[in-house]
Structures are given as structure tokens and as C-alpha cells.
């Protein structure tokens, strides 16, 4: 069974569809899917807002996957049948087999062994957001010990991982959110400073958190109009990493401040086939961080199965979740990896 869309539309466009188990080619593994998570790109593709990213209809969506290797293709040496794996490996053009199915063929380079302390549900929350935050803060901004880092979105999918990466690198971290509960979770994840962006203007929190100098690195997980705020919060000759396009003219002040601006798009390896092995390497390093206690997924308490995928999309689009919305296969036992769900559930 695959849960497919035949056309773009609202959350009710998903429908179950019976099909043969997909065949795998050289360099691929077949994953028995236990869980996937809902990322904004998933519902944007479903709606048609990101139509160029959509695989051909009828389309099987969702990139994030956690599951068990069912079969191993020729030339694959990193995995064996029965291995627990996780990654972001399909549901897009040039990687058309999404995770909303019983089985998902995956390029083995995009996968890594699943972190042993995590359940399938927790592991499925990590791949896309981990790869995005790693690209922004480690590969591009190269956050170092002592840096002052601002992360927008304390309990967002990318934001909550960004906090933990910045702390792991030894930074002093400030986080933004619109509610005290979210800010408190940001502190639990390691943040040093709380900023309620609805109550405190950027000039005030720059003064309070960085002595008026501005942050060495700002990680904008919102984009659009928020890029203007992010530019204002970044120190002279500092670094700004953003996950999306800025509002028109939003980067103009960055020139006058000499900022280095990094645009982050973790889909490039899947869409163009370049750098796929790098994604597997990052997820292996992330698994070590999980096992060392330096990275913990934040999973929303609302639970859904694939049969409820429309409800999961509607819930995620409403924007009130804390952390990631995760969807589990109806026949899977997602908590069966040997450890209870994390304290952040």
C-alpha cells in the first residue's frame, strides 16, 4: 500500500493505493517504512505550491523515513537486511519514491544507521531538519566556541536542532518564539537567552543579549519578512543563514553591514544527484551526537498513522505543533527500539 495523491489539493487528497512492492537497483536498499515526519515542503508539494518539486502523479510524498532494511541492492556494502536506518531519501523529482508507503526504495548513500537510543518515531523526526541545520551552522557558518548565535524558532523543526548544534559547538545561544512555553523548551534544549519576538523588538534584544553589537551568526528558519529582522540582528561582518527566499529588498541592508549570507537548501543532493554521500555522512555524525546526549528530537505529542495522513497535514499546516509532527505506519511498532520516548515528547 502507498498513500498517494493523484492531483494537488487540500489534506483530503491522500488515498491508499495498492501496488506491487517496488524493485530496487544497484546502490539502493528497500526500506520497510515504520515512520515519516511532516515537513513544510511536504504540504507545499501536496498543495501545488512547490509543484516543480513533485514527483509525477500519482505521487507518493514525504522524504523523511525511519525503518528496517528489507532488501539490499547490488554494490551496497554499508547496510544489511534487518538494519534500522533513517534518512531523507525521496518524495521529490529525481527521487520519486516517498515514505508514505509500506516500502520505500532509497539510494543507500542518503541513509545512515538509526541512532540506537531512539524509537522509529523519534528518528523519523530528524533527517531533513538535521541536514538543514548542519548545512547552515556547521558547513556554511562554521559556528565556533564563543560565538553569539541567534536561532529563530525555538520549537520549530529546524530551530530546535539548530539550538543543539550551536551549543554542541560551544556557542552562546539566543532563541526566539511567540510563547513562554516554547521559550522554556528552547532553554531545556540548551539556549542561554529567551526572546519573545512579539513583545521585544529586535533593537532591544540585540542590546540585551549581545551588548548592542549584534550576533555573530543568525540562523533564520522562517525567511520572507523575517530576513529583514535577521539582518538587523547580525553584527557588522557577521553571518546570516536562511532557509528560504527573503522578502523583496530584504537583503539590501546586508550589503551595508558586510554580511556573509548563506542560502540553505538541503534538497539539492536529491534533486540533482550531487553530494548524496555527504547526507549519509552527516546523519551518521548526528547519530553519534544523539548517542552522546548532544542531540534530542522534539516530537509533538499528537500521534497519527498513515491512514490519518490528511489529519497530520492539517495539524502541521495550522502551525501550533511543538517540534515535529510524526506519522507512523499503521502496522509498525514505532516505540520498539528499546527506549521510551524522549523527555521532550
ABEGO torsion letter per residue (X at the ends): XBBBBABBEBAAABBBBBBBBBBBBBGBBBBBBABBBBBAAAAAAAAGAAAAABBBOBBBBEABBBBBBABBBBGBAABBBGBBBBEBAEGBBGBABBABBABBBBBAAABBBBBAABBAAAAAAAAAAAAAAAAAAAAAAGBBBGBBBBBBGAABAAAAAAAAAAAAAGBBBBBBBABAAAAAAAAAAGBABBBBAAABBAAAAAAAAAGGAEBABBBBAAEEAAAAAAAAABBBGBBBBBABBBBBGAAAAAAAAGBBBBBBBAAAAAAAGBGAAAAAAAAAAAAAAAAAGABBBBBBABBBBAAAAAAAAAAAAAGABBEBBBBBBAABBAAAAGBBBBAAX
